[in-house]
Protein backbone atom coordinates (compact mmCIF):
# COMPACT_ATOMS: atom_id res chain seq x y z
CA UNK A 1 0.00 0.00 0.00
CA UNK A 2 1.53 3.32 -0.97
CA UNK A 3 2.04 6.04 1.63
CA UNK A 4 -0.78 8.25 0.28
CA UNK A 5 -3.26 5.41 0.65
CA UNK A 6 -1.82 4.45 4.04
CA UNK A 7 -2.33 7.99 5.30
CA UNK A 8 -5.92 8.06 4.05
CA UNK A 9 -6.66 4.69 5.65
CA UNK A 10 -5.07 5.66 8.96
CA UNK A 11 -7.12 8.88 9.10
CA UNK A 12 -10.25 6.92 8.15
CA UNK A 13 -9.65 4.40 10.93
CA UNK A 14 -9.12 7.18 13.48
CA UNK A 15 -12.37 8.84 12.41
CA UNK A 16 -14.21 5.51 12.47
CA UNK A 17 -13.01 4.82 16.01
CA UNK A 18 -14.06 8.34 17.04
CA UNK A 19 -17.58 7.74 15.69
CA UNK A 20 -17.22 10.12 12.72
CA UNK A 21 -18.52 7.54 10.26
CA UNK A 22 -19.47 9.89 7.40
CA UNK A 23 -16.05 11.53 7.43
CA UNK A 24 -14.30 8.16 7.71
CA UNK A 25 -16.27 6.98 4.70
CA UNK A 26 -14.91 9.92 2.71
CA UNK A 27 -11.32 8.89 3.46
CA UNK A 28 -11.95 5.27 2.52
CA UNK A 29 -13.60 6.41 -0.73
CA UNK A 30 -10.51 8.49 -1.56
CA UNK A 31 -8.25 5.50 -0.89
CA UNK A 32 -10.41 3.28 -3.13
CA UNK A 33 -10.06 5.77 -5.99
CA UNK A 34 -6.30 5.18 -5.79
CA UNK A 35 -6.39 1.42 -5.13
CA UNK A 36 -9.73 0.02 -6.27
CA UNK A 37 -8.47 -3.57 -6.20
CA UNK A 38 -7.53 -3.54 -2.52
CA UNK A 39 -9.99 -5.79 -0.63
CA UNK A 40 -9.13 -4.27 2.76
CA UNK A 41 -10.22 -0.82 1.58
CA UNK A 42 -13.59 -2.16 0.44
CA UNK A 43 -13.97 -3.92 3.79
CA UNK A 44 -13.23 -0.72 5.73
CA UNK A 45 -15.72 1.19 3.58
CA UNK A 46 -18.27 -1.51 4.37
CA UNK A 47 -17.65 -1.10 8.10
CA UNK A 48 -18.19 2.67 7.83
CA UNK A 49 -21.41 2.18 5.85
CA UNK A 50 -22.66 -0.43 8.32
CA UNK A 51 -21.96 2.00 11.16
CA UNK A 52 -24.13 4.56 9.35
CA UNK A 53 -26.96 2.04 9.05
CA UNK A 54 -26.51 1.83 5.27
CA UNK A 55 -26.64 -1.96 5.29
CA UNK A 56 -27.33 -2.67 1.61
CA UNK A 57 -24.36 -0.56 0.55
CA UNK A 58 -22.22 -2.17 3.25
CA UNK A 59 -23.07 -5.65 1.96
CA UNK A 60 -22.11 -4.57 -1.56
CA UNK A 61 -18.71 -3.44 -0.24
CA UNK A 62 -18.15 -6.65 1.72
CA UNK A 63 -19.08 -8.69 -1.36
CA UNK A 64 -16.72 -6.60 -3.51
CA UNK A 65 -13.93 -7.25 -1.00
CA UNK A 66 -14.60 -10.99 -1.15
CA UNK A 67 -14.78 -10.98 -4.96
CA UNK A 68 -11.29 -9.45 -5.07
CA UNK A 69 -9.84 -11.84 -2.51
CA UNK A 70 -11.83 -14.72 -1.06
CA UNK A 71 -10.92 -15.27 2.56
CA UNK A 72 -11.19 -18.22 4.89
CA UNK A 73 -14.20 -17.16 6.95
CA UNK A 74 -13.30 -19.67 9.69
CA UNK A 75 -10.00 -17.86 10.26
CA UNK A 76 -11.56 -14.68 11.60
N, CA, C and O of each residue as an XYZ file, in Angstrom:
304
protein
N       0.866     -1.184      0.000
C       0.000      0.000      0.000
C       0.903      1.235      0.000
O       1.804      1.352      0.830
N       0.658      2.144     -0.925
C       1.526      3.325     -0.968
C       1.216      4.273      0.195
O       0.172      4.174      0.841
N       2.152      5.190      0.442
C       2.036      6.041      1.634
C       0.812      6.944      1.595
O       0.212      7.215      2.636
N       0.427      7.419      0.396
C      -0.776      8.251      0.285
C      -2.014      7.490      0.725
O      -2.848      8.010      1.466
N      -2.121      6.252      0.261
C      -3.257      5.411      0.651
C      -3.180      5.083      2.132
O      -4.192      5.122      2.832
N      -1.991      4.760      2.611
C      -1.821      4.446      4.039
C      -2.276      5.606      4.921
O      -2.939      5.399      5.937
N      -1.920      6.822      4.529
C      -2.331      7.995      5.305
C      -3.847      8.162      5.299
O      -4.445      8.471      6.329
N      -4.464      7.958      4.144
C      -5.923      8.062      4.055
C      -6.593      7.012      4.934
O      -7.547      7.305      5.653
N      -6.082      5.788      4.866
C      -6.659      4.692      5.650
C      -6.489      4.955      7.138
O      -7.426      4.762      7.913
N      -5.315      5.388      7.539
C      -5.074      5.664      8.962
C      -6.029      6.732      9.478
O      -6.603      6.591     10.558
N      -6.197      7.802      8.704
C      -7.115      8.875      9.102
C      -8.546      8.338      9.154
O      -9.301      8.664     10.070
N      -8.917      7.518      8.170
C     -10.247      6.924      8.153
C     -10.507      6.054      9.373
O     -11.588      6.098      9.960
N      -9.512      5.268      9.746
C      -9.650      4.399     10.927
C      -9.814      5.240     12.189
O     -10.653      4.940     13.039
N      -9.004      6.298     12.305
C      -9.119      7.178     13.481
C     -10.512      7.792     13.561
O     -11.103      7.855     14.638
N     -11.031      8.241     12.435
C     -12.372      8.839     12.410
C     -13.443      7.803     12.731
O     -14.407      8.095     13.438
N     -13.268      6.594     12.210
C     -14.213      5.509     12.472
C     -14.259      5.215     13.968
O     -15.335      5.085     14.552
N     -13.085      5.111     14.579
C     -13.009      4.820     16.012
C     -13.584      5.953     16.857
O     -14.073      5.724     17.964
N     -13.523      7.181     16.327
C     -14.065      8.344     17.038
C     -15.572      8.508     16.802
O     -16.202      9.392     17.384
N     -16.141      7.662     15.954
C     -17.578      7.740     15.688
C     -17.954      8.708     14.571
O     -19.136      8.987     14.367
N     -16.966      9.219     13.849
C     -17.223     10.123     12.725
C     -17.320      9.299     11.435
O     -16.443      9.365     10.573
N     -18.391      8.534     11.326
C     -18.516      7.544     10.261
C     -18.588      8.160      8.866
O     -17.980      7.642      7.929
N     -19.317      9.251      8.723
C     -19.468      9.888      7.405
C     -18.114     10.402      6.912
O     -17.767     10.238      5.742
N     -17.367     11.012      7.800
C     -16.049     11.534      7.434
C     -15.076     10.386      7.149
O     -14.274     10.466      6.219
N     -15.148      9.332      7.942
C     -14.295      8.155      7.711
C     -14.588      7.576      6.335
O     -13.672      7.205      5.601
N     -15.857      7.501      5.994
C     -16.267      6.980      4.695
C     -15.611      7.761      3.563
O     -15.180      7.179      2.569
N     -15.540      9.063      3.714
C     -14.911      9.916      2.706
C     -13.443      9.537      2.500
O     -12.973      9.489      1.363
N     -12.728      9.272      3.568
C     -11.318      8.894      3.460
C     -11.156      7.528      2.797
O     -10.254      7.331      1.982
N     -12.031      6.585      3.148
C     -11.948      5.268      2.520
C     -12.289      5.359      1.035
O     -11.677      4.673      0.216
N     -13.266      6.203      0.680
C     -13.598      6.412     -0.731
C     -12.394      6.970     -1.498
O     -12.112      6.536     -2.615
N     -11.693      7.923     -0.902
C     -10.511      8.493     -1.562
C      -9.433      7.432     -1.767
O      -8.774      7.404     -2.807
N      -9.254      6.565     -0.779
C      -8.251      5.497     -0.891
C      -8.643      4.507     -1.988
O      -7.783      4.015     -2.718
N      -9.930      4.219     -2.102
C     -10.413      3.284     -3.128
C     -10.214      3.856     -4.529
O      -9.965      3.102     -5.469
N     -10.318      5.162     -4.682
C     -10.062      5.774     -5.988
C      -8.629      5.455     -6.431
O      -8.376      5.226     -7.613
N      -7.710      5.443     -5.485
C      -6.300      5.181     -5.792
C      -6.032      3.686     -5.968
O      -5.296      3.285     -6.870
N      -6.629      2.867     -5.108
C      -6.386      1.415     -5.133
C      -7.708      0.657     -5.102
O      -8.095      0.109     -4.070
N      -8.390      0.632     -6.229
C      -9.727      0.024     -6.273
C      -9.707     -1.497     -6.151
O     -10.753     -2.107     -5.932
N      -8.545     -2.116     -6.289
C      -8.473     -3.573     -6.196
C      -7.909     -4.047     -4.854
O      -7.401     -5.163     -4.742
N      -8.005     -3.193     -3.850
C      -7.526     -3.543     -2.518
C      -8.724     -3.988     -1.677
O      -9.562     -3.160     -1.320
N      -8.818     -5.286     -1.357
C      -9.994     -5.788     -0.628
C     -10.150     -5.187      0.769
O     -11.273     -5.035      1.252
N      -9.039     -4.845      1.424
C      -9.127     -4.267      2.764
C      -9.813     -2.902      2.749
O     -10.536     -2.552      3.681
N      -9.580     -2.133      1.680
C     -10.224     -0.823      1.576
C     -11.730     -0.971      1.432
O     -12.497     -0.233      2.052
N     -12.151     -1.929      0.610
C     -13.588     -2.163      0.444
C     -14.210     -2.635      1.756
O     -15.342     -2.272      2.076
N     -13.476     -3.436      2.507
C     -13.975     -3.921      3.791
C     -14.140     -2.767      4.779
O     -15.145     -2.684      5.485
N     -13.141     -1.874      4.823
C     -13.227     -0.722      5.731
C     -14.386      0.200      5.332
O     -15.091      0.724      6.194
N     -14.575      0.394      4.034
C     -15.716      1.194      3.576
C     -17.019      0.536      4.021
O     -17.949      1.220      4.447
N     -17.085     -0.779      3.925
C     -18.272     -1.507      4.372
C     -18.547     -1.315      5.853
O     -19.700     -1.172      6.261
N     -17.494     -1.312      6.659
C     -17.646     -1.099      8.099
C     -18.218      0.298      8.364
O     -19.112      0.463      9.194
N     -17.693      1.300      7.648
C     -18.189      2.670      7.827
C     -19.663      2.763      7.430
O     -20.465      3.377      8.134
N     -20.008      2.153      6.307
C     -21.406      2.179      5.852
C     -22.324      1.458      6.836
O     -23.422      1.927      7.134
N     -21.863      0.313      7.337
C     -22.661     -0.431      8.319
C     -22.883      0.415      9.564
O     -23.974      0.413     10.135
N     -21.850      1.139      9.985
C     -21.963      1.996     11.156
C     -22.969      3.123     10.943
O     -23.571      3.616     11.897
N     -23.145      3.525      9.693
C     -24.125      4.564      9.347
C     -25.527      3.992      9.139
O     -26.471      4.735      8.873
N     -25.659      2.668      9.261
C     -26.958      2.035      9.052
C     -27.294      1.840      7.582
O     -28.442      1.553      7.244
N     -26.307      1.990      6.704
C     -26.506      1.826      5.265
C     -26.124      0.392      4.888
O     -25.114      0.141      4.230
N     -26.982     -0.540      5.337
C     -26.641     -1.957      5.289
C     -26.526     -2.529      3.876
O     -25.628     -3.328      3.612
N     -27.409     -2.140      2.973
C     -27.332     -2.669      1.611
C     -26.024     -2.274      0.945
O     -25.388     -3.094      0.283
N     -25.622     -1.021      1.117
C     -24.361     -0.556      0.547
C     -23.179     -1.252      1.224
O     -22.187     -1.574      0.570
N     -23.285     -1.481      2.517
C     -22.217     -2.166      3.252
C     -22.040     -3.585      2.707
O     -20.914     -4.032      2.487
N     -23.140     -4.281      2.493
C     -23.071     -5.646      1.961
C     -22.408     -5.651      0.591
O     -21.604     -6.533      0.291
N     -22.744     -4.662     -0.246
C     -22.106     -4.567     -1.563
C     -20.592     -4.427     -1.423
O     -19.840     -5.040     -2.181
N     -20.143     -3.625     -0.460
C     -18.706     -3.442     -0.245
C     -18.050     -4.717      0.271
O     -16.962     -5.083     -0.175
N     -18.709     -5.394      1.208
C     -18.154     -6.647      1.725
C     -18.066     -7.685      0.608
O     -17.079     -8.414      0.511
N     -19.098     -7.752     -0.235
C     -19.077     -8.686     -1.361
C     -17.990     -8.331     -2.362
O     -17.343     -9.222     -2.911
N     -17.780     -7.046     -2.608
C     -16.718     -6.599     -3.510
C     -15.364     -7.021     -2.946
O     -14.505     -7.504     -3.684
N     -15.173     -6.840     -1.647
C     -13.932     -7.247     -0.996
C     -13.690     -8.744     -1.202
O     -12.585     -9.164     -1.546
N     -14.728     -9.533     -0.991
C     -14.602    -10.986     -1.149
C     -14.389    -11.391     -2.604
O     -13.709    -12.380     -2.873
N     -14.961    -10.642     -3.543
C     -14.776    -10.981     -4.957
C     -13.340    -10.712     -5.404
O     -12.836    -11.363     -6.319
N     -12.683     -9.746     -4.752
C     -11.285     -9.445     -5.066
C     -10.383    -10.508     -4.451
O      -9.450    -10.991     -5.092
N     -10.668    -10.862     -3.216
C      -9.843    -11.843     -2.510
C     -10.717    -12.629     -1.545
O     -11.087    -12.140     -0.478
N     -11.041    -13.861     -1.940
C     -11.833    -14.716     -1.062
C     -10.999    -15.062      0.165
O      -9.810    -15.364      0.059
N     -11.627    -15.015      1.311
C     -10.917    -15.271      2.558
C     -11.531    -16.473      3.245
O     -12.690    -16.820      3.020
N     -10.727    -17.098      4.085
C     -11.195    -18.216      4.895
C     -12.007    -17.639      6.051
O     -11.453    -17.091      7.004
N     -13.327    -17.773      5.950
C     -14.197    -17.165      6.954
C     -14.013    -17.787      8.337
O     -14.310    -17.145      9.345
N     -13.528    -19.028      8.396
C     -13.296    -19.668      9.689
C     -12.086    -19.087     10.404
O     -11.927    -19.276     11.610
N     -11.234    -18.381      9.672
C     -10.003    -17.857     10.261
C     -10.237    -16.615     11.094
O      -9.403    -16.263     11.928
N     -11.369    -15.940     10.879
C     -11.562    -14.680     11.600
C     -12.239    -14.857     12.936
O     -12.464    -13.879     13.649
